[in-house]
Amino acid sequence: MGAHHRLAPPTSPTFWRSPLRGPRLTAVLGVVLLAGITLLFVTGLLSYAAYNPDLAGGVNDKTPGKGLLGFYLFDWPTDPHWIYRLTQGVHVTLGVALVPVLLAKLWSVIPKLFTLPPARSVGHALERVSLLLLVGGALFEFVTGILNIQLEYLFPGSFYPLHFYGAWVFIGAFLAHVVLRLPRTVRALRERTDPAADADDTGLVAVRPDRPTVSRRGALGLVGAGSLLLLATTAGQSIGGRWRRTAVLAPHGGRDPGSGPNGFQINKTAAFVGIRPQDTGDDWRLTVEGGGRRVRLDRAALLALPQHESALPIACVEGWSTDDQLWSGVRLRDLAALVGLGAQPPDLLVESLQLHGAFRRAALRGNQVRDPRSLLALRVGGAELSADHGRPARIIVPAAPGVLNTKWVSRLTFGEW
């Protein structure tokens, strides 16, 4: 076979034949990602702050080596009570919807990954390094995020540090890439057509393009349609109500959680975390400690205390949430009063009967303890908690991530621990 018929290697400009690639297409996709990823990063930071990882004792901190990366942390509020449901719902839904845009953007610039020589100048070398970190970081963050949404923990180690540190590496490369490419992006958006291959200084326009089978506008339409499809099949898990049935791609979306007061979503069953029926039976006792005092209460003693109601959702890091459920039980601040800490109860350590899990022990800030809606819940919707929803008692706190609403509570420690 003649030399002119041999397949060119990916490092050759003639290998890439698509007539769609060009600086304008790449710029349009880049602008969409610039807006979307910025919002993803902000909501991701908020999600991290919602765990209150800088509480004394480091119980909630799954990234103890964060150092300066936690510079922005603040006391997570309890108002509005749906704030975490909103921010995490946006984070997860937007992340899923951006997948087609991300893949299209990577496809549009893939020839740049194979250009030779690897570095023609210092500026070109910085651009190549930022591009490699950007591509690697984007794939890592999106893949680990989607696996976490689907409750498929296939990655090595804990999701929290992997996703947290990966986000900072990615955003650093993202900002560097934006700074390096912004002038060229603006110029490409202003121009109505891409330059010819012989006048192209981006390396994106095909030297020997094939005949087009779809226009660039049509390609953008397909990408947009893919994003809208993913949006429509994911968002329902956060919106709730009838829309939950449309979330067919979400593990807690289209699944029927059953009927009755306990008929709403959970992540883990009692059996999964090792809770046995005898652990939550008549011999169960709640230990409350603080201020040098300790009391032990059975379920009857808890029911004899003043009962209060709170209408609050459960919202989880995977993006799913419930509608507001009507919980009833004992206020956390009333339990603090039992050990002499009634005026300004301090931070609280909550311990569960479960035998394993990242948040078997979880800490709440004093502002969360003092909120009158924060309960040690004994009932939901007028019925006793089911085993899977935390019987005999669970925590419910406004605006807190789901894992901080500890189930199967065995001990409450107010103050130092």
N, C-alpha and C positions, 0 to 999 in steps of 0.2 A: 504494500500500500504506500502511495506517495507521501512525502513528508507533509504536503499541504493538507492531507486528509487526517493526520494524526490529531488526537484530542489534545488541546493545549492544557497545561497545568493551571491550577487555580491562581498561581502567581502571575499568569499572563493576562494582560488586559483583554485579550480576545476570548478568554474563557467565559466571561460574563456577558450574556447575550440579551438579557431582558431589556426591551425598549422603555420599560416603565421607570427604571432607576434614574435618578437625577437629583440635583440639589434641592429642587422645589418640593418634590414628594417627600424627601427626607426632612426638609424644614417644616412642612406641615405636620408630619407625624411627631417631630421633635417638639413643636409648640404644644401639641396636645399632651405629650408626656411631661413637659415642663410644668404645666398646670396640674395635671393629675398626680404626678409624683410628689410635687410640693405639698399638696393636700394629704397624700398618703403619709408623708414624713411627719407632718404636724400632728395628724390624728394618731400616728404610731407613738410619738413622744407623749401625747396625752394618755394613751393607753398605759404606757409604762409608768407615768406619774400616778395613775389611778390605783396602782398596787401599793403606793406609799413605801417604796423600797428603802427609803432613808430613815425609817423608824428605828429607834434604839433597839439594839438586839439583832437587827438584820434578819428577822424571821421571814419577811416577805421579799428579801433581796436575793434574787437568783443570779445576780451579776455583781458579786462583791468586789470585783476588780474594775468597776466602771470609772472610778476616779473623776476626772473633770467632765466626763461625758454625762454625768448627772447634775451638771451645774444648774439646770433650770428647775429642778424638782421643787414642788410646793405641796402644801397640805391639800389633799384632794377634798373638794367640797361635797356636801350632801344635797345641795340645791343647784339646779333643778334635779329632781329625783331620776329623771330619764337621761341625764347628760351622758353617762357611759353607754347607754343603749344607743344613743345617737352617734357619738363619735366612733365607737367600735363598729357599729353597723355601716357607717360611711367608709371606714377604713377597709373592712373586708369586702364589701360590695364593690367599691371602686377598684380595689386591687384585682378582683376577678374580672371586672368589665374591661380593665386596661390590658388584659393579656393579648387580645388580637392586635392592639396598637403596638405593644412592645414587640411582638413577633414580626409585625410588618416593618417596624423601625430597624430591627436587627437584620431582616432580609434586605432592606434597602441599603445598608452600609456594609454588608458582608464582604464586598470586594476590598474594602479598606483593610480588613484583617489580614489579607494575603499580599499586600503591596510590598515590593522590594525596591531599594534596600529598606531594612526595618526603620532606619532613622537617617534622614538626610540633613538634619540640623538639630540643635537643642530643642527648638520649639516643636519640630516635628516629632522628636522622641517623646517629649512631654505629652503631646497629643495622642500618640500611640499607646503610651502607658495608661493615660486616663481612659482611652477607649477600651483597652483590655480589662481594666478594673471595673469600668462601667458595665460592660457586657457580662463579665463574670459575677459582679455584685447583683445586677438586675436578675439574672437567672437564679442565683442563690436565694435572694429574698423572695421572689415570686414562687419558686418551687417549694421552699420550706413553709411559706405562708399558706399555700394551697394544701399541702400535706397536713398542716395543722388544722385547717378548716375541716378537712375530711377525716380528722382523727386518725390519720395514718402516720405514726411516728417512726418513719423509716430512716430518718437521719441520725447520725451518731451524736449522742449527748442530748442535753436538754434543749428544747425549743427556745426558751427564754434568752439564754446568753447567745446562742447561735444567731437568732434573728436580731437581737439588740446590737451586737458588735458588727454583724453583717450590714445592718442598716447604716451605721456610721461610716464604714468603709465605702459603701455604695454612694452615700450622699456626698462624701468628699470627692469621689471620682466624678459624680454627677455635676457638682458645682464647678470643678476644674474644667470639665468638658463644656459646660455652658459658657464659661468665660472665654475659652479658647475658640468656640465655634459661633458665638453670638453675632459678631459682625457678618460672617458669611451667611448665617441663617437669615438675618434681616435682609441682606442683599438678595438672597434667593427668593424670599417672599415678595419682594418688590418687583422682581422680574416676572413677566407673564409666561415666559417659556424658558426651558433649560438651554444652556449653551450647547453648541455642537461639540462632538467628541474632541475635535482638534483644538477647540478653544476652552475646553473644560479644565479647570484647575483643581477640581475636587476628586477626580478619579472615580466618579459614580456613573457618568454617562457611558453607555456601552460603545466600544470602538466599532464593533460589527454587530449592530442590533438585529435581532430577529424581527419578523413582522408582528405587530401588536395584535393580540386577540381580545384585549380589553383596554379601554382608555384609563388614564391615571385617575380621572374622576370616578370611573366605575370601580377601580381598585380601592379607592378611598371609601366608596359606598359599601363595598363588601366588608371592609374592615369595620366600618361603623355599624353595619348590620350585625356582624359577629359580636361586637361589644354590647349592642342593645339586647341581643338574644341572651347573652350571659347575665346582663343586668336583670332581665325579666325572669330568669330562672334561678336567681340568687337572692334578690332584694327582699322577697317575701318572708324570709326567715327573720329579718329584722323588723319589717313593717308589722307583721302579725295579722291577726284576724283571718279573713278569707284569703288574703294574699299569701299566707303561709303555704297553701296548697300548690302555689305556682313555683315554689323554690325546690324544684325537682333535683337540682344539682347540689343542694345543701343536705348534710346528713340529718339535720333536724327540721328540714323544711316540709317536704311532702309526707313525712312519716306521721302516722296517726298515733298520738300519745295516749289514746284512750279517752274515756269519758269521766264525768264527775269532777268534784273539786280538785282531785289530784291528777287530773288528765291534762298535764302540760309537760313540756320538754324537760329532760334531764341529760346529763353527759354520762354519768356512771351510776350503775345500780349498786344497791347495798351489797349484793353477793360479789360483785366485781372487786370491791375494795375490802372484802373480808369481814363484813358485818354479819354476825350470826344472830338468829332470833333471840337466843338467850342473852346476848349482849344488851339488847334494848327492852328486855322484859321487866317484870316486877322488881328485879334486883338492881335495876339501873339507878344511879344516883348522879346528880350534878354537884360538882365541887366548885364553890365560889371562894376565891381568896383575894386578899388585898388589905393594906393597912395593918398587917400583922394579925389579921383575923381570918377565920375559915368557917364556912358553913357548908353542910351537905343537905341537898334537897332531893326528895323523890318527886315523881310527877304530880302526885296529889298535893304536895306542898307548893309546887309551882302554880298549880291551878287555883290554889287558895289565895295567891297574891293577886293584886289588882291586874285585870286583863285589859289590854289595849289592842286596837286594830290599826293596821297600816296597809294601804293599797300601793304595792310596789312591784316592779317587774324583776325578773332574773335576766341579766345580760352577760353573756360569756365572751371570752377573747376570740372564740371561733366565729363570732359575728351573729350568732343566733340569740334571740331574746324571746321572752314571753310577754304577753299583755300584762297589765297590772293585775296581780292576784291579791285577794283580801286575806292578809295574814292576821292572826291574833296570838297574843302571848304576853310575856312580861317585858317591860322596857329594860334595856340594858342599864340605864341609869338607876332604876329601882333596885336592880341586883347589886349594883355598886353600893347603894345605900345600906344594904344588908350587912356589909362589912365596914360600915362607917365612912364611906366615900361619897356621900350624897350630894354635896354642894357643887364641886367641880370634878367629876370623876376623871381619872387619867386614862392613858392608853390601856388597851386591853389585849391580852393574849388569849386566843381561843384554841382549844385542843379538841380533836375529834377522836372517836372510837376507831376510826378506820386504821388499818394496819400499814398502809403504804399510800404514797401519793405526794406530789410536790407541795401541796398546801394542807397537809394533815394538821399542821400548826399554822395559824394565821394571826396577824396583828391588826388591830383597828386603832385609829387615832382617837384622841380625846374628843374631837369635834364630832366624830361619828358615834361615839358612845353617848354623848350628851344629846344628840338629836332625838326628839320624842318619838320619831317613827322607827327608831332602831330597836328591834325586838329580839328576844329569844323566843322564836315562834314555836307554838305547840299545835296550832291548827291552821288550816288554810281553807278558805271558802266555806267555813262553818264545819268542816270535817277534820278529824285527826289526820296528822301527817301520815302519808304512807311510808313504808320502809325506804323506798327509793328516794323519797323527798326529805328524808332526814329524821324520821321518827326515832326517838321520842322528842327531840328538840333540835332546832337549827337556828342559825343566825340569819337575820334579814336586815340589811342596812341600805338606805337610799343611796343611789348612784355608785355603789360599789361593784367591782367585777364579780362575776358569779362565784369564783373560787374563794372569795373572801366572805361569802355567805355560807359559812361552814355548816355542814350537815353532821348529824349524829354527835352532837356536842357532849363532851364529858367533863370539861374543866374550863373555868373562866378565871384568869388571873389579872387583876387590876394593878397597874403600877409597874414596878420593877420586876423583871423575870430573867 
